[in-house]
Amino acid sequence: MIKVGVVGIGMMGAVHLEAYGKCPDVEVVAVADMDPDRRSGKSSAQGNIEGQKQGGFDFSTVRQYADASELIAAPDVDVVDICLPTPAHLKFGKQALRAGKHVFIEKPLSRTYSEALELADAADEAEGLAFCAMCMRFWPGWDWLKNVVEEKTYGAVLSATFRRITQFPGGPFYSDGKASGGALLDLHIHDVDFIRYLFGTPKSVSSHGYSKPTTHCDHVLTNYHYDDIPIVTAEGGWSMVPGFGFEMEYIVNFDNATAVYRLSDAPSLTLVTEEGGKTTIPLAEGLGYEIELKHFVDCIQRGVPSDRITFRDAAEAIRIVEAEQESMSKKSVVSL
């Protein structure tokens, strides 16, 4: 039985607690949060995706710590799952790695690229396995896209556009742009990582954006420049007015087909070809959060690192985000 401690019981911490309940041979034994209501389950934040959090975890069955360091030091905790605000990832991530634990850190891996490299160096020297939650790599419909791009099933990619926009989530962490990094780092990074997962690191980026609810970029539109793909873009932001909801989508145009994914559509993924017209692509059950956690547990059970995501991959996504910020500031193309 793999025993897990979850640090930080905000929205994503609660999502992970429920997801572990669907993993065989896993037991959550402890939680840690400075807020007594959160660590006891009396209060919780809401997510932006239907089915993301259902509130089925029984907090009375686990030890509750106010200090994350005490959970990390607990000898019966095999896995430390860190869902703290981003600026705390470096301190507690390194602490857990040095304690010999397996470490799972929510995205973004850290507040800055330099901090992410510190964590990657610590992971290289650690006894336990390390994993960053870049969940789009596991999301049903997005895993399909990865496969057809790699296999060139429908020919070369001519254009790829990604979009992830929502209303402002509110709360002290998200409102503090210095802590959260704005939507550029906290939200848009999902598409940045997935674009790199599909096509590799772009040779340069050009970005435009603005701030609205925070002092940092809250809505960005970026062109990613590749020699072999004419158009790759991503738009991300949390500056929509209240009531807008959440939109997550991609449109990828191949030589011989066009793939359209919209989370709000039913079905979500449609393939259009000249010969077959519109075809629905069946998707696996579940959300990416559950699938990535099961993957991490499987890696621990087999004693092998993940072949889907490393801390250095997660760090590279932050490097691209920082290049996007520089492009907006300088109003110019930034090379990577």
Solvent accessible surface area in square Angstrom, and as a share of the most:
residue,aa,sasa,rsa
1,M,146,0.65
2,I,19,0.10
3,K,68,0.29
4,V,0,0.00
5,G,0,0.00
6,V,0,0.00
7,V,0,0.00
8,G,4,0.04
9,I,3,0.02
10,G,13,0.13
11,M,32,0.14
12,M,34,0.15
13,G,0,0.00
14,A,9,0.07
15,V,5,0.03
16,H,0,0.00
17,L,1,0.01
18,E,31,0.14
19,A,2,0.02
20,Y,4,0.01
21,G,69,0.66
22,K,101,0.43
23,C,8,0.05
24,P,100,0.63
25,D,82,0.42
26,V,18,0.10
27,E,76,0.34
28,V,19,0.11
29,V,15,0.09
30,A,0,0.00
31,V,0,0.00
32,A,1,0.01
33,D,19,0.10
34,M,171,0.76
35,D,56,0.29
36,P,80,0.50
37,D,65,0.33
38,R,85,0.31
39,R,47,0.17
40,S,33,0.22
41,G,34,0.32
42,K,163,0.69
43,S,50,0.32
44,S,61,0.39
45,A,34,0.26
46,Q,146,0.65
47,G,31,0.30
48,N,68,0.35
49,I,20,0.10
50,E,168,0.75
51,G,37,0.36
52,Q,10,0.05
53,K,40,0.17
54,Q,139,0.62
55,G,61,0.58
56,G,69,0.67
57,F,45,0.19
58,D,78,0.40
59,F,29,0.12
60,S,97,0.63
61,T,97,0.57
62,V,16,0.09
63,R,100,0.36
64,Q,75,0.34
65,Y,37,0.14
66,A,52,0.41
67,D,64,0.33
68,A,10,0.08
69,S,34,0.22
70,E,97,0.44
71,L,0,0.00
72,I,2,0.01
73,A,76,0.59
74,A,8,0.07
75,P,133,0.84
76,D,52,0.27
77,V,2,0.01
78,D,57,0.30
79,V,3,0.01
80,V,0,0.00
81,D,0,0.00
82,I,0,0.00
83,C,16,0.10
84,L,33,0.16
85,P,68,0.43
86,T,4,0.02
87,P,64,0.40
88,A,27,0.21
89,H,2,0.01
90,L,32,0.16
91,K,127,0.54
92,F,29,0.12
93,G,0,0.00
94,K,38,0.16
95,Q,55,0.25
96,A,0,0.00
97,L,3,0.02
98,R,182,0.66
99,A,53,0.41
100,G,29,0.28
101,K,19,0.08
102,H,43,0.19
103,V,0,0.00
104,F,0,0.00
105,I,0,0.00
106,E,12,0.05
107,K,30,0.13
108,P,0,0.00
109,L,1,0.00
110,S,0,0.00
111,R,52,0.19
112,T,45,0.26
113,Y,58,0.22
114,S,74,0.48
115,E,44,0.20
116,A,0,0.00
117,L,61,0.30
118,E,76,0.34
119,L,0,0.00
120,A,1,0.01
121,D,71,0.37
122,A,16,0.12
123,A,20,0.15
124,D,97,0.50
125,E,154,0.69
126,A,26,0.20
127,E,158,0.71
128,G,8,0.08
129,L,31,0.16
130,A,23,0.18
131,F,0,0.00
132,C,0,0.00
133,A,1,0.01
134,M,2,0.01
135,C,6,0.03
136,M,4,0.02
137,R,7,0.03
138,F,2,0.01
139,W,7,0.02
140,P,5,0.03
141,G,1,0.01
142,W,1,0.00
143,D,47,0.24
144,W,44,0.15
145,L,0,0.00
146,K,29,0.12
147,N,86,0.44
148,V,11,0.06
149,V,21,0.12
150,E,106,0.48
151,E,130,0.58
152,K,137,0.58
153,T,75,0.44
154,Y,44,0.17
155,G,20,0.19
156,A,47,0.37
157,V,13,0.07
158,L,72,0.36
159,S,24,0.16
160,A,0,0.00
161,T,51,0.30
162,F,4,0.02
163,R,87,0.32
164,R,5,0.02
165,I,2,0.01
166,T,7,0.04
167,Q,62,0.27
168,F,56,0.23
169,P,71,0.45
170,G,24,0.23
171,G,42,0.40
172,P,125,0.79
173,F,45,0.19
174,Y,60,0.23
175,S,53,0.34
176,D,66,0.34
177,G,2,0.02
178,K,158,0.67
179,A,18,0.14
180,S,0,0.00
181,G,5,0.05
182,G,0,0.00
183,A,0,0.00
184,L,6,0.03
185,L,5,0.03
186,D,15,0.08
187,L,17,0.08
188,H,0,0.00
189,I,1,0.00
190,H,22,0.10
191,D,0,0.00
192,V,1,0.01
193,D,1,0.00
194,F,0,0.00
195,I,1,0.01
196,R,52,0.19
197,Y,37,0.14
198,L,17,0.08
199,F,35,0.15
200,G,31,0.30
201,T,50,0.29
202,P,3,0.02
203,K,110,0.47
204,S,9,0.06
205,V,0,0.00
206,S,19,0.12
207,S,4,0.02
208,H,128,0.57
209,G,39,0.37
210,Y,108,0.41
211,S,60,0.39
212,K,121,0.51
213,P,49,0.31
214,T,12,0.07
215,T,114,0.66
216,H,58,0.26
217,C,8,0.05
218,D,0,0.00
219,H,23,0.10
220,V,1,0.01
221,L,86,0.43
222,T,0,0.00
223,N,59,0.30
224,Y,6,0.02
225,H,52,0.23
226,Y,29,0.11
227,D,127,0.66
228,D,116,0.60
229,I,15,0.08
230,P,99,0.62
231,I,89,0.45
232,V,3,0.02
233,T,22,0.13
234,A,0,0.00
235,E,37,0.16
236,G,0,0.00
237,G,0,0.00
238,W,5,0.02
239,S,7,0.05
240,M,42,0.19
241,V,99,0.57
242,P,122,0.77
243,G,73,0.70
244,F,79,0.33
245,G,33,0.31
246,F,27,0.11
247,E,46,0.21
248,M,1,0.00
249,E,21,0.10
250,Y,1,0.00
251,I,61,0.31
252,V,0,0.00
253,N,54,0.28
254,F,4,0.02
255,D,80,0.41
256,N,97,0.50
257,A,7,0.06
258,T,37,0.21
259,A,0,0.00
260,V,29,0.16
261,Y,3,0.01
262,R,83,0.30
263,L,46,0.23
264,S,76,0.49
265,D,61,0.32
266,A,104,0.80
267,P,71,0.45
268,S,20,0.13
269,L,0,0.00
270,T,30,0.18
271,L,10,0.05
272,V,49,0.28
273,T,29,0.17
274,E,169,0.76
275,E,156,0.70
276,G,52,0.50
277,G,31,0.30
278,K,166,0.70
279,T,66,0.39
280,T,71,0.41
281,I,24,0.12
282,P,118,0.74
283,L,63,0.32
284,A,65,0.51
285,E,163,0.73
286,G,36,0.34
287,L,33,0.16
288,G,0,0.00
289,Y,16,0.06
290,E,28,0.13
291,I,51,0.26
292,E,0,0.00
293,L,0,0.00
294,K,86,0.36
295,H,29,0.13
296,F,3,0.01
297,V,7,0.04
298,D,55,0.29
299,C,1,0.01
300,I,23,0.12
301,Q,96,0.43
302,R,138,0.50
303,G,57,0.55
304,V,53,0.31
305,P,99,0.62
306,S,13,0.09
307,D,128,0.66
308,R,70,0.25
309,I,2,0.01
310,T,62,0.36
311,F,7,0.03
312,R,103,0.38
313,D,28,0.15
314,A,1,0.01
315,A,1,0.01
316,E,24,0.11
317,A,0,0.00
318,I,1,0.00
319,R,70,0.26
320,I,2,0.01
321,V,6,0.04
322,E,71,0.32
323,A,8,0.06
324,E,0,0.00
325,Q,70,0.31
326,E,66,0.30
327,S,1,0.01
328,M,26,0.12
329,S,79,0.51
330,K,128,0.54
331,K,177,0.75
332,S,53,0.34
333,V,88,0.51
334,V,16,0.09
335,S,91,0.58
336,L,54,0.27
